[in-house]
Amino acid sequence: MMAPDQIVAWAGLVIGLAFGVCGQITGFCLKRGLAGWWVEGEGTKIRALGLALAVALVGAQALDAAGLVALRTSLYMQPEISVLTLAAGGVLFGYGMVMANGCGARALVLLGSGNLRSFVVLVCLGIAGAATLTGLVAPLRTAMQSVATLPAPVSPASLPAWLATAGLDGTVARWLVVALMSGGLMAFAFLHAPFRKDAKAMASGFIVGLLVVMGWYATGVLGADDFDPAALESLTFIAPVANTINFLMLATGFRLSFGVAVVIGVFLGALGSALVTRTGKLEGFTRPGSMLRYMGGGTLMGLGGAMALGCNIGQGLTGLSTLALGSFIASGGILLGAWFALRGPGRLPAPRP
């Protein structure tokens, strides 16, 4: 019999493999979705993300309601809400995501497909993320947290719990929010005729949403242990990328964590898919200026993602599936940062290799 931590690591690897294959085949990506929606007038990819959030939300809340996991113990349910770092970190991440032409998860998928530019992005993201969480930039992050940190208005710090303070029953508040959010997202996706005709977009939304739910199940149920329980988490890619770099250098004596296993799995899944479908292609930089841009984008994503406690996947899907109040702030910041880079006053030109 394997120990719970080993089961969780293997589950993370399987989830990562599935994410990598899905991302490599379907092109699931928030940056591409937003660029298509806001700039190119193409809305299928952003609707795939909406569908993924709807699936993740329903699944996560069902697990919590059944008593299988306790979302209130997750990282996203902070007793204090640092509005400044969540919002500013989200903006930095969103802007960096456009600079680097994709998020950390997308960079892992592209690296598996032979895109060497993504290697530079991931190294910069991982180093900047680690520096912000525990390194040279950590004091600045903690100082910013102290400036605008407010006690959570309710415990757990979730939208349903906040609504329950107005007199609604907690269960009613939960499923009212889930019904309104998931119903709105499903309508946004399926009322769009081109999305209904795009099998890859629909499949990517369902699969990624289910993988978020599987992550909660793996760490919350398979990782349950009276003496050494696994931390309750699901898909996210800032701290795990940083931890993967550390693991590659210092693996002796370290346990393979869920997040590191997911990162390894995403890369291997994308690599295997690219080889099987013969769609892999080695690509690199042709201009020094482009390399600087991608390095800057990866660094901003690492800094911002660490400040915001997650990336577009970590906060925008996993965090929002918990309905944590902080996740709404961070996700709003990510969208705002991406808007600045795609359509706002800080608009960036299309990336060149």
matplotlib code that plots the C-alpha trace (Angstrom):
import matplotlib.pyplot as plt

x = [0.0, 1.3, 1.3, -1.2, 1.5, 2.6, -0.9, -1.4, 1.9, 0.8, -2.6, -0.9, 1.2, -1.9, -3.8, -0.8, -0.5, -4.2, -3.8, -0.7, -2.4, -5.5, -3.6, -1.4, -4.3, -6.9, -4.8, -6.6, -5.2, -6.7, -4.4, -5.5, -9.1, -8.9, -7.0, -9.5, -12.5, -11.2, -9.0, -9.9, -13.6, -13.3, -15.0, -14.8, -11.6, -12.8, -16.0, -14.0, -12.5, -16.0, -17.2, -14.1, -15.0, -18.6, -17.6, -14.9, -17.3, -20.1, -17.7, -15.8, -18.9, -20.4, -17.4, -17.5, -21.2, -20.8, -18.2, -15.4, -13.3, -13.2, -12.6, -12.5, -9.1, -7.6, -5.1, -7.7, -9.8, -7.6, -8.7, -7.4, -7.8, -4.8, -6.7, -3.6, -1.4, -4.2, -5.3, -1.8, -0.4, -3.3, -2.6, 1.1, 0.3, -2.2, 0.1, 3.0, 0.9, 0.3, 4.0, 5.0, 2.3, 0.7, 0.5, 2.7, 0.5, 0.5, 4.3, 4.7, 2.5, 4.4, 7.8, 6.6, 5.8, 9.3, 8.9, 12.2, 11.0, 8.7, 11.8, 13.0, 9.5, 9.3, 12.8, 12.0, 8.6, 9.9, 12.8, 10.7, 7.9, 10.4, 12.0, 8.6, 7.4, 10.5, 13.4, 14.7, 11.3, 9.4, 9.9, 8.4, 5.4, 4.8, 5.1, 2.5, 0.2, 0.4, -0.7, -4.2, -5.1, -8.6, -10.1, -12.3, -15.9, -17.0, -15.4, -14.9, -14.1, -16.4, -19.2, -21.9, -20.9, -21.0, -24.5, -25.6, -24.9, -27.9, -30.2, -30.0, -29.5, -25.9, -26.9, -29.3, -26.7, -24.1, -26.3, -27.9, -24.4, -23.4, -26.6, -26.3, -22.6, -22.5, -25.7, -24.5, -21.2, -22.9, -25.2, -22.3, -20.6, -23.4, -25.5, -22.6, -23.2, -19.5, -18.6, -21.2, -19.6, -16.1, -15.6, -12.1, -13.2, -16.0, -13.9, -11.1, -13.6, -15.1, -11.7, -9.9, -12.8, -12.9, -9.2, -9.6, -12.2, -9.9, -7.2, -9.5, -10.4, -6.9, -5.5, -8.7, -9.8, -6.8, -4.5, -6.5, -4.3, -4.9, -1.2, 0.1, -2.7, -1.9, -2.4, -5.8, -5.0, -5.7, -4.3, -2.0, 1.3, 3.3, 4.7, 4.7, 6.9, 9.3, 9.2, 9.9, 13.1, 14.1, 13.2, 15.3, 18.3, 17.6, 15.6, 17.5, 15.5, 12.5, 9.1, 7.5, 4.6, 1.3, 2.1, 5.5, 4.0, 1.4, 4.1, 6.1, 3.0, 1.9, 5.3, 5.4, 1.8, 2.3, 5.6, 3.9, 1.0, 3.3, 5.3, 2.3, 0.5, 3.8, 2.9, 6.0, 8.5, 11.6, 11.3, 13.5, 14.2, 15.3, 15.6, 17.2, 14.3, 11.9, 13.9, 13.9, 10.1, 9.5, 11.9, 10.0, 6.7, 7.8, 9.2, 6.0, 4.0, 6.2, 6.0, 2.3, 1.3, 3.1, 1.5, -2.0, -1.6, -2.1, -2.2, -5.1, -5.5, -4.7, -7.0, -9.2, -10.3, -9.2, -9.6, -12.9, -14.2, -14.0, -16.0, -13.3, -13.7, -9.9, -10.1, -12.6, -10.2, -7.2, -9.0, -10.4, -6.8, -5.6, -8.3, -7.5, -3.8, -4.5, -6.9, -4.2, -1.8, -4.3, -6.5, -5.6, -3.1, -0.3, -1.2, 1.6, 2.3, 1.8, 4.8, 7.5, 9.8]
y = [0.0, 3.5, 6.2, 9.1, 11.5, 9.1, 8.6, 12.4, 12.7, 10.0, 11.6, 15.0, 13.4, 11.9, 15.2, 17.0, 14.6, 15.0, 18.8, 18.7, 16.6, 18.7, 22.0, 20.7, 19.5, 22.2, 25.3, 26.1, 29.5, 32.6, 35.0, 33.6, 33.7, 37.3, 38.4, 36.7, 38.2, 41.8, 42.3, 39.8, 39.4, 35.7, 34.3, 30.5, 30.2, 32.6, 30.6, 27.4, 29.1, 30.1, 26.5, 25.3, 27.6, 26.5, 22.8, 23.5, 25.5, 23.0, 20.1, 21.8, 22.9, 19.5, 17.9, 20.4, 20.0, 16.2, 16.6, 15.1, 18.2, 21.3, 24.2, 26.6, 25.1, 26.0, 28.7, 30.9, 31.3, 33.7, 35.2, 38.5, 39.9, 41.9, 43.9, 45.8, 42.7, 40.6, 43.4, 44.7, 41.2, 40.3, 43.3, 42.5, 38.9, 39.8, 42.3, 39.8, 37.1, 39.2, 40.2, 36.5, 35.5, 33.0, 32.1, 29.6, 26.6, 27.5, 27.9, 24.4, 23.1, 25.0, 23.9, 20.3, 21.1, 22.4, 26.1, 27.1, 30.6, 29.1, 27.7, 31.3, 32.4, 29.5, 30.1, 33.8, 33.0, 30.4, 32.6, 35.7, 33.7, 32.1, 35.5, 37.0, 34.2, 33.5, 35.4, 39.0, 40.4, 38.8, 41.7, 44.1, 41.7, 41.5, 45.3, 45.8, 43.3, 45.4, 48.5, 47.4, 44.2, 44.0, 41.3, 39.0, 40.1, 36.5, 33.1, 31.3, 34.3, 33.2, 34.8, 32.4, 33.0, 36.8, 36.5, 34.4, 37.3, 39.0, 36.3, 33.6, 30.0, 28.9, 26.1, 28.2, 31.0, 28.5, 26.9, 30.3, 31.6, 28.4, 28.4, 32.0, 31.9, 28.5, 29.1, 32.5, 31.0, 28.1, 30.5, 32.6, 29.6, 27.6, 30.5, 31.3, 29.3, 29.1, 27.6, 24.9, 23.9, 23.8, 20.4, 21.1, 24.3, 22.4, 19.5, 21.7, 23.5, 20.3, 18.6, 21.4, 22.1, 18.4, 18.4, 21.2, 19.0, 16.0, 18.1, 18.9, 15.2, 14.0, 16.2, 16.3, 12.7, 10.6, 12.7, 12.4, 11.2, 11.6, 12.1, 13.9, 15.1, 16.6, 20.3, 20.9, 22.3, 21.9, 23.3, 26.3, 27.2, 29.9, 28.3, 24.8, 26.0, 27.6, 24.4, 22.3, 24.2, 23.7, 20.0, 19.5, 20.9, 19.5, 16.4, 14.2, 14.0, 15.9, 14.5, 14.9, 17.3, 17.4, 20.8, 19.6, 16.4, 18.4, 20.6, 17.6, 15.9, 18.9, 19.0, 15.3, 15.2, 18.0, 16.4, 13.0, 14.5, 16.6, 13.5, 11.3, 13.9, 15.1, 18.7, 19.4, 22.0, 23.5, 27.3, 29.9, 33.6, 35.5, 39.0, 40.0, 42.4, 39.6, 37.6, 40.7, 40.9, 37.3, 37.5, 40.6, 38.8, 35.7, 37.9, 39.9, 36.7, 35.3, 38.5, 39.1, 35.5, 35.2, 38.4, 37.4, 33.9, 32.3, 32.7, 32.7, 29.0, 29.1, 32.0, 32.3, 28.6, 26.9, 29.9, 30.9, 27.4, 27.9, 31.2, 32.8, 36.6, 37.1, 35.1, 37.6, 40.4, 38.6, 37.4, 40.9, 42.2, 39.6, 40.7, 44.3, 43.8, 41.8, 44.6, 47.2, 45.1, 44.2, 47.3, 49.8, 52.7, 50.2, 48.2, 46.0, 45.1, 41.6, 39.4, 38.5, 35.5]
z = [0.0, -0.9, 1.6, 1.1, 0.0, -2.6, -3.9, -4.1, -6.0, -8.5, -8.8, -9.5, -12.2, -13.9, -13.7, -15.1, -18.0, -18.9, -18.7, -20.9, -23.5, -23.5, -23.7, -26.5, -28.6, -27.9, -27.3, -24.0, -22.9, -21.2, -23.1, -26.4, -25.3, -24.2, -27.3, -29.5, -27.7, -27.1, -30.2, -33.0, -32.4, -31.9, -28.8, -28.7, -26.6, -23.9, -23.7, -23.1, -20.0, -18.9, -19.3, -17.4, -14.5, -14.4, -14.2, -11.6, -9.5, -9.5, -8.8, -6.0, -4.2, -4.5, -3.0, -0.1, 0.4, 0.6, 3.3, 1.2, 1.2, 3.4, 1.0, 4.0, 4.8, 1.4, 0.8, -0.8, 2.4, 4.2, 7.6, 6.3, 2.8, 1.5, -1.1, -2.4, -3.0, -4.5, -6.9, -7.7, -8.1, -10.4, -12.6, -12.8, -13.7, -16.3, -18.0, -17.8, -19.3, -22.4, -22.6, -22.5, -24.9, -22.4, -18.8, -16.9, -17.7, -21.4, -21.2, -19.9, -22.7, -25.3, -23.9, -24.3, -27.9, -28.6, -27.9, -26.3, -25.7, -23.0, -21.2, -20.7, -19.5, -17.0, -15.5, -15.0, -13.6, -11.2, -9.9, -9.6, -7.8, -5.3, -4.7, -4.0, -1.7, 0.3, -1.1, -1.7, -2.6, 0.2, 2.6, 0.1, -0.4, 3.4, 3.7, 1.0, 2.8, 5.9, 4.1, 3.0, 4.7, 6.1, 8.3, 6.3, 6.8, 7.4, 8.2, 5.9, 3.7, 0.9, -1.1, 0.2, 3.8, 3.2, 1.7, 4.7, 7.0, 5.3, 6.7, 4.0, 5.0, 4.3, 2.1, 0.1, -0.2, -1.5, -4.2, -5.2, -6.0, -7.7, -9.8, -10.8, -11.6, -13.3, -15.2, -16.4, -17.6, -19.3, -21.1, -22.1, -23.6, -25.2, -26.5, -28.8, -32.0, -33.1, -29.7, -30.0, -33.3, -31.9, -30.4, -29.2, -27.4, -25.7, -24.8, -23.3, -21.1, -19.7, -19.3, -17.5, -15.2, -14.3, -13.7, -11.1, -9.3, -9.5, -7.9, -5.0, -4.7, -4.9, -2.1, 0.0, -0.1, -1.4, 0.7, 3.9, 6.7, 10.5, 11.1, 8.0, 5.8, 2.4, 2.0, 0.3, -3.2, -6.9, -10.1, -9.8, -11.5, -9.7, -6.5, -8.2, -11.0, -8.4, -6.4, -9.4, -10.1, -6.5, -6.7, -9.8, -7.9, -4.4, -4.9, -2.5, 0.7, -0.6, -1.2, -4.6, -3.9, -5.7, -7.4, -8.6, -9.9, -11.8, -13.4, -14.5, -15.8, -17.9, -19.6, -20.2, -21.4, -23.9, -25.0, -25.6, -27.4, -29.6, -30.5, -31.2, -33.3, -34.9, -34.2, -32.1, -33.5, -32.1, -31.9, -30.4, -30.4, -33.5, -32.0, -28.6, -28.0, -28.1, -25.6, -23.2, -23.6, -22.8, -19.8, -18.5, -19.0, -17.1, -14.3, -14.0, -13.8, -11.1, -9.0, -9.6, -9.2, -5.8, -4.6, -5.8, -4.3, -7.7, -11.5, -14.0, -13.3, -9.6, -8.8, -11.9, -11.9, -8.7, -6.4, -7.8, -7.5, -3.7, -4.1, -1.9, -1.7, -2.3, -5.5, -7.0, -6.3, -7.7, -10.8, -11.4, -11.3, -13.8, -16.2, -15.7, -16.3, -19.5, -20.7, -20.2, -22.3, -25.0, -25.3, -22.7, -22.4, -22.0, -25.1, -26.3, -30.0, -31.1, -30.0, -32.4, -32.1]

ax = plt.figure().add_subplot(projection="3d")
ax.plot(x, y, z, "-o")
ax.set_aspect("equal")
plt.show()
